[in-house]
């Protein structure tokens, strides 16, 4: 890919439509659209970015797309518009899964005594004869209980963040929404950033109806059922595997059974059409 400018978008979607929508009709806001946000949808934020010539140390390929930007977006464009007790679904993009600076992170360079202290602080026990590789493995298991910074922000506001299994975009309704919008934009291509901002993007968003969004969520429910049935039937899964840990920690079957006062929100990010995911 070239190094030219492009538009990055952050958005949050619910089965009712885009989160924080003042209206389901984006056409009325075409004339006031500008870089920063689409005014009818408070949860949609977009801006022009430039691809870095060299890969950044934090692994992000585009400037201004990082954990601090996502945190600010999450606090200002998502949290204020959620229904009480919402469940927020996130993929494993790097900037979705950062931790507070004071969070203990078990690594091979940490001494055995510190690993034992951390394991004990997490309510687990380590035997006196355990060697460092065993302690490190147990400490990393304990680390799974740590909350990411985004999870802490959500819980402090009465919400819950669940992370999808890595590399499973078919379980993510917003991926279908992004694909729909990109296809519409590609059908009417423009090589001017100004035209993309003022015409291409607004027209693409305007074609995505609430009915279509509901179909995306229905499709994901079916994919979720297939996923759950597959891993439950897979006899090759060993006790303590990452998938079993995920199932035990996150009751996926109950996600779509929230009360009428709750709202399922699927949150993700799009820049160049790829999701940066990494294993837990």
C-alpha positions as CSV (number, residue, x, y, z in Angstrom):
1,X,0.0,0.0,0.0
2,X,1.1,3.6,-0.6
3,X,1.9,6.1,2.0
4,X,-0.7,8.7,1.0
5,X,-3.4,10.1,3.3
6,X,-6.5,8.2,4.1
7,X,-9.4,8.4,6.4
8,X,-9.7,6.5,9.7
9,X,-13.1,5.8,11.3
10,X,-14.1,4.8,14.8
11,X,-17.7,3.8,15.4
12,X,-20.0,2.0,17.8
13,X,-23.1,0.1,16.6
14,X,-26.1,-1.5,18.3
15,X,-28.9,-3.6,16.9
16,X,-31.0,-0.3,16.8
17,X,-28.4,1.4,14.7
18,X,-25.3,3.6,15.2
19,X,-24.8,4.4,18.9
20,X,-25.9,7.9,19.9
21,X,-27.8,8.6,16.6
22,X,-29.9,11.7,16.6
23,X,-31.6,10.5,13.5
24,X,-31.5,7.4,11.4
25,X,-31.4,9.6,8.3
26,X,-27.9,10.8,7.6
27,X,-28.8,12.7,4.4
28,X,-29.9,15.7,6.5
29,X,-26.4,16.1,7.8
30,X,-24.5,15.9,4.5
31,X,-24.0,19.6,4.3
32,X,-22.4,19.9,7.7
33,X,-20.2,16.9,7.5
34,X,-16.5,17.6,8.1
35,X,-13.5,15.9,9.4
36,X,-14.0,15.2,13.1
37,X,-17.4,13.6,13.3
38,X,-20.6,12.8,11.5
39,X,-23.0,15.0,13.5
40,X,-26.0,12.8,13.3
41,X,-24.1,10.0,14.9
42,X,-22.3,11.0,18.1
43,X,-20.3,7.7,18.3
44,X,-18.8,8.0,14.8
45,X,-15.5,9.9,14.6
46,X,-13.2,10.1,11.7
47,X,-10.1,12.0,10.6
48,X,-7.4,12.0,8.0
49,X,-4.3,10.0,8.8
50,X,-0.9,9.5,7.1
51,X,0.8,6.1,7.1
52,X,4.2,6.2,8.8
53,X,7.2,5.5,6.7
54,X,8.5,3.2,9.4
55,X,6.7,0.9,11.7
56,X,6.0,2.5,15.1
57,X,7.5,0.9,18.2
58,X,4.0,0.2,19.6
59,X,3.2,-1.7,16.5
60,X,0.6,0.7,15.0
61,X,1.1,1.5,11.4
62,X,-0.8,4.8,11.3
63,X,-0.2,7.9,13.4
64,X,-3.0,9.1,15.7
65,X,-4.4,5.6,15.9
66,X,-3.3,4.3,19.2
67,X,-4.5,3.4,22.7
68,X,-4.7,7.0,24.0
69,X,-6.8,8.1,21.0
70,X,-9.1,5.1,21.5
71,X,-9.4,5.7,25.2
72,X,-10.5,9.3,24.6
73,X,-12.9,8.2,22.0
74,X,-14.3,5.5,24.3
75,X,-14.8,7.9,27.1
76,X,-16.3,10.8,25.1
77,X,-18.1,9.2,22.2
78,X,-19.3,5.8,23.6
79,X,-19.8,5.8,27.4
80,X,-22.1,8.8,27.5
81,X,-24.6,7.3,25.0
82,X,-24.8,3.7,26.4
83,X,-28.0,2.3,27.9
84,X,-27.6,1.2,31.6
85,X,-25.7,-2.1,32.1
86,X,-24.6,-2.4,28.5
87,X,-22.4,-5.2,27.2
88,X,-19.6,-3.8,24.9
89,X,-18.0,-6.2,22.4
90,X,-14.5,-5.5,21.3
91,X,-12.0,-7.4,19.1
92,X,-8.4,-7.8,20.0
93,X,-6.9,-4.8,18.3
94,X,-3.8,-3.7,20.3
95,X,-5.3,-0.4,21.3
96,X,-8.4,-2.1,22.7
97,X,-6.3,-4.2,25.2
98,X,-3.9,-1.9,27.0
99,X,-3.3,-1.9,30.7
100,X,-2.6,0.7,33.3
101,X,1.1,1.5,33.7
102,X,1.1,0.2,37.2
103,X,-0.3,-3.2,36.2
104,X,2.1,-6.1,36.9
105,X,3.1,-8.0,33.7
106,X,4.8,-11.3,34.3
107,X,7.8,-11.7,32.0
108,X,10.9,-14.0,32.0
109,X,13.1,-11.2,33.4
110,X,11.1,-11.0,36.6
111,X,12.6,-12.8,39.6
112,X,11.0,-15.8,41.2
113,X,10.2,-14.0,44.4
114,X,8.2,-11.3,42.6
115,X,6.4,-13.9,40.6
116,X,5.4,-15.7,43.8
117,X,4.2,-12.5,45.3
118,X,2.1,-11.7,42.3
119,X,0.6,-15.2,42.2
120,X,-0.3,-15.0,45.8
121,X,-1.9,-11.5,45.3
122,X,-4.2,-13.1,42.7
123,X,-5.5,-15.7,45.1
124,X,-3.5,-18.6,43.7
125,X,-0.9,-20.8,45.4
126,X,2.6,-21.8,44.3
127,X,4.5,-24.7,45.8
128,X,8.1,-24.2,47.1
129,X,9.6,-26.6,44.6
130,X,8.1,-24.8,41.5
131,X,10.8,-23.7,39.1
132,X,10.8,-20.4,37.4
133,X,9.2,-21.6,34.1
134,X,6.3,-23.1,36.1
135,X,5.9,-19.9,38.2
136,X,5.9,-17.8,35.0
137,X,3.3,-20.0,33.4
138,X,1.1,-19.7,36.5
139,X,1.7,-16.0,36.7
140,X,0.6,-15.6,33.1
141,X,-2.5,-17.6,33.9
142,X,-3.2,-15.2,36.8
143,X,-2.6,-12.2,34.5
144,X,-5.7,-13.2,32.5
145,X,-7.8,-11.9,35.4
146,X,-6.4,-8.4,35.1
147,X,-8.7,-5.9,33.6
148,X,-7.7,-3.8,30.7
149,X,-7.9,0.0,31.0
150,X,-11.0,0.0,28.7
151,X,-12.7,-2.7,30.9
152,X,-12.0,-0.6,34.0
153,X,-13.5,2.5,32.4
154,X,-16.6,0.6,31.3
155,X,-17.1,-1.1,34.7
156,X,-16.6,2.2,36.5
157,X,-19.6,3.4,34.5
158,X,-21.8,0.3,35.1
159,X,-21.0,-1.5,31.9
160,X,-19.1,-4.7,30.8
161,X,-16.5,-5.2,28.1
162,X,-16.1,-8.6,26.6
163,X,-13.4,-9.5,24.1
164,X,-14.0,-11.7,21.1
165,X,-11.8,-14.8,20.5
166,X,-8.8,-13.7,18.4
167,X,-9.2,-13.8,14.6
168,X,-13.0,-14.3,14.6
169,X,-14.4,-11.3,12.7
170,X,-17.5,-13.4,11.8
171,X,-18.6,-12.9,15.4
172,X,-18.4,-9.1,15.1
173,X,-21.5,-7.4,13.7
174,X,-19.7,-4.1,13.0
175,X,-17.3,-5.9,10.6
176,X,-20.3,-6.5,8.3
177,X,-21.3,-2.8,8.7
178,X,-17.8,-1.6,7.8
179,X,-17.7,-4.0,4.9
180,X,-21.0,-2.7,3.6
181,X,-19.9,0.9,3.9
182,X,-16.6,0.3,2.2
183,X,-18.3,-1.5,-0.7
184,X,-20.6,1.4,-1.2
185,X,-17.7,3.8,-1.1
186,X,-15.7,1.7,-3.5
187,X,-18.7,1.7,-5.9
188,X,-18.4,5.4,-6.2
189,X,-14.6,5.9,-5.8
190,X,-13.0,9.3,-5.3
191,X,-9.3,10.2,-5.1
192,X,-9.9,13.4,-3.3
193,X,-9.9,13.4,0.5
194,X,-12.2,16.4,0.4
195,X,-14.8,14.6,-1.7
196,X,-14.5,11.5,0.5
197,X,-15.2,13.5,3.6
198,X,-18.1,15.6,2.1
199,X,-19.7,13.1,-0.2
200,X,-18.5,9.6,-0.4
201,X,-18.6,8.7,3.3
202,X,-21.9,10.5,4.1
203,X,-23.6,8.8,1.1
204,X,-22.2,5.4,2.1
205,X,-23.4,5.7,5.7
206,X,-26.8,6.9,4.5
207,X,-27.4,3.7,2.6
208,X,-27.0,1.5,5.7
209,X,-30.5,1.1,7.1
210,X,-31.5,0.0,10.6
211,X,-33.1,-3.1,9.0
212,X,-29.8,-4.1,7.4
213,X,-28.0,-3.6,10.7
214,X,-30.5,-5.9,12.4
215,X,-29.8,-8.5,9.8
216,X,-26.1,-8.3,10.6
217,X,-26.8,-9.0,14.2
218,X,-29.1,-12.0,13.4
219,X,-26.4,-13.4,11.1
220,X,-23.8,-13.1,13.9
221,X,-26.0,-14.9,16.3
222,X,-26.1,-17.9,14.0
223,X,-22.3,-17.7,13.6
224,X,-21.9,-17.6,17.3
225,X,-24.1,-20.7,17.7
226,X,-21.9,-22.5,15.2
227,X,-18.8,-21.4,16.9
228,X,-20.0,-22.6,20.3
229,X,-21.2,-25.9,19.0
230,X,-17.9,-26.5,17.2
231,X,-15.6,-25.9,20.2
232,X,-17.8,-27.8,22.6
233,X,-17.8,-30.9,20.3
234,X,-14.1,-30.6,19.6
235,X,-12.7,-33.5,21.8
236,X,-9.1,-32.3,21.1
237,X,-9.6,-29.4,23.5
238,X,-7.7,-30.1,26.6
239,X,-8.7,-28.9,30.1
240,X,-7.4,-25.5,30.8
241,X,-7.1,-24.5,27.1
242,X,-7.5,-20.8,26.2
243,X,-10.9,-21.5,24.5
244,X,-12.2,-23.2,27.6
245,X,-10.9,-20.4,29.8
246,X,-12.7,-18.0,27.5
247,X,-16.0,-19.9,27.7
248,X,-15.8,-20.2,31.5
249,X,-15.1,-16.5,31.9
250,X,-17.6,-15.2,29.3
251,X,-21.0,-16.6,29.1
252,X,-21.6,-15.9,25.4
253,X,-25.0,-17.6,25.4
254,X,-26.3,-14.8,27.6
255,X,-25.0,-11.9,25.7
256,X,-28.1,-11.5,23.6
257,X,-30.5,-12.2,26.5
258,X,-29.9,-8.9,28.3
259,X,-32.9,-7.2,29.8
260,X,-34.9,-4.6,27.9
261,X,-33.0,-1.8,29.7
262,X,-29.7,-3.2,28.5
263,X,-28.2,-2.6,25.1
264,X,-25.7,-4.8,23.2
265,X,-23.1,-2.5,21.6
266,X,-20.5,-3.7,19.2
267,X,-17.5,-1.5,19.0
268,X,-14.6,-1.6,16.6
269,X,-12.3,0.4,14.4
270,X,-11.5,0.6,10.7
271,X,-8.6,2.3,9.0
272,X,-7.2,0.3,6.0
273,X,-9.7,-2.6,6.0
274,X,-7.7,-4.8,8.4
275,X,-8.1,-5.6,12.1
276,X,-4.9,-5.7,14.1
277,X,-5.6,-8.7,16.4
278,X,-3.3,-10.6,18.6
279,X,-3.6,-13.5,20.9
280,X,-4.6,-12.9,24.5
